[in-house]
Structures are given as structure tokens and as C-alpha cells.
């Protein structure tokens, strides 16, 4: 399965040391050049910059042939615009993106999208991670989401464990 990723999911999965779930869930992850640039910025955490300096074989950078016009998507950064365009071009199964405006734009382009929390939940369903531990690690970073989202994920995880 081919997925296209924006910066945030890669960044946070590397920070919580769960980047290995990406190839386990999706096989191949493609990012546009603007995402690679974001991951290399000086303000990006050192662990992420070190990771992207020697990326794994399943991580690929590709330039989209077309880009979304910034005038039509003023709230999106270059990474989000390129990731959406690339996901469309490659007919990606999924777009990994956290930004709410980016997810809304992806939906308008008929792209299936999920964010870091969705990736972690999927990994937990597949038995790849302990979700409560992963969420605790994520909350120790700069990642921000509503408390209700974390609570809902933990409740679903607990319900699955009770059934299984």
C-alpha cells in the first residue's frame, strides 16, 4: 500500500520512537520535497533531523507534477499543499496529515486521510504497539489535540482489549 505523508505524522512518530509502524502498516511512505525540507529545518527536533539524514528504505521523496495554488489554499503550508497534490497524482491509498485545514482540503479532493492519532490507533488494532504508552509519549511532545480525542482512543482500546 502506498501512502503520502505530511510533516507532522513523520515528526511525531519519530519523536516517540514508533516510526517502524509506518512500513508495518503501509509498506511505503512517500513525501514531497517540501515535507523533506520541513523535517530538515533547524527548529525540527534533533532526533527527527538525524532520522531524515539517513532515511529508511521505505521512505521515498517525490516531486508532485502539479501543485495546489496557494491562492486557493491560503491556510495550508507548502508541505500540506504538495502532499495533497502528490497523493492525488499517485492515487495514494491514504494521506497522513494532522493539520485540520489540510485534512479538510484532502477531503475536498476525495482523499482518504488520517493523522498521527489514527495511525497509532491502527497500529494498536494490529497489535504493533501499546496504545496507552504511545499516547503518553505523544502527550509529552508538542503534539496537541483535544483531551476528548485521547479519551475516546483509550476507551476504544480498552473495549477492544476486553473483547479480545
N, C-alpha and C positions, 0 to 999 in steps of 0.2 A: 504494500500500500504506500502510495506517495502522499506526503503531506507537505504543506508550505508553512513556515513559521515566521512570526514577527519576533521582535527582540525579547519582549518580556517573558514569555514562557521558557525560552532557552536560558535567559539570565537567571531566573529563579530556580529552575530545575538544577542548573549547575551549582548555584549557591547552596542548595540543600542536599547536594550530592545524590540527586536522583535523575541525572541526565541519561543514565543507562536504560531508563524505562522507555525512552523515545524509540530506539530501534526495536525494543521488545514489543512495543505496541504497534508501531507504524513502519518498521523496516528502514525507510529512507526519509530524511528530512531535508527539504530544500529551502534555502533562504535567498532573498535578493541581496545585491550588494549594499543597499542602504542599511539592512539589518546587520550585515557583517561590520560595517562602519560603526554602527551603534555599539556593537559588542566590543569593539576595539578602543572606544573613547577613553580618555584618561579618567573620566569620572565613573566609568564602569568598574565594579569591584575587581580587584587584582586576580581573584580566583577565576573569574569569567574571562578576563583578558588572557590569562595563562592557558585556559582551556581552548579558546578560539585560536591561539597561536599555533596549536598542534591539534586541529580538529580530528575527530574520529572519521573513519571511512564512510559511515552512514550519513554524514553531514556534507551537504553539497551547496555551492553558491552558483546561482544562475541569474543572468540579467533578463528581466522581462522585455519583451519586444515592444510593448506599449506601456504607458504609464497613465495612471489616473490623473486627470487635470486638477491641480491644486486649487483652481478657482471653484471647482465643483465640490471639493472636499477640503475646505479650509481648516477644519479641526483635526485633520489627520497629518501625522508626520510622514516623512519620506519613506520610512520603513513600512508603515501601515499601507500606504498607497502602493508601493512596489510589491508588497506581499499579496495584496488583494489582486493586483494585475497578474502576478505570476501564478497564483492559484487558479485564476480563470484560464490562463493560457495553457497550463499543464493539466487542466481538468483534475486538479488535486481532489483526493477523497475528503480532505479536511484542511481547514485553515486554523492554525494555532495562534490565537490572538487574545490578549486580555483587554485592551482598550475598548470601552463601551461604544464610542463613536465608530471605531474600526469594525467592531462586530456588527453594528447596525448597517454600515456600508457593505460589509460582506453579505449580509442577508439580502440587501437590495440587489446584489449581483448573483443571487441564488447559490451562494457558497455555504456549505456546512462549516460551522465554526465552533471551537471550544477554546477555553482558556486554561491557565495553569491548574485551577481547581478541578476542572473537568478531566484533565489529563491525570491528575493524582487519583481522582475517584475511579477512573477507568483502570488504572494500574492496580488499585486495591481490589477491584472486582476480579481482576485476572490473577490475584494472589502475588503480585510483584512487590508490594510494599505494605507496611503497616500504616494505615491512613492517619490515625491519631498522632503518631510520631511525626509523620511527614508534615501534617498541618501545624504541629507545634513548631517544627523547624522553620516552616514558611512564615509563621507569625513572628518569628524572631528576626526576620529580614525587614526590608522596607515595603514588602508586599502589603497592599491594602485592599480589603474587601469588607463588606458588611458582616457584622457578627452573625447575623441570621444565616448567611451562606455557610459559614463554618459550622454552625449548629446543625443545619439541615444535612450537610455532608456526614457529620459524625452520627446523626440519628439514623440515616440510611445505612451507614456502615455497621452500626450496632444491630440494626434489624437484619441485615444480611448474615451477620455472624450468628445471630440467634437461630435463623432458619437453617443454616448450614451445619 
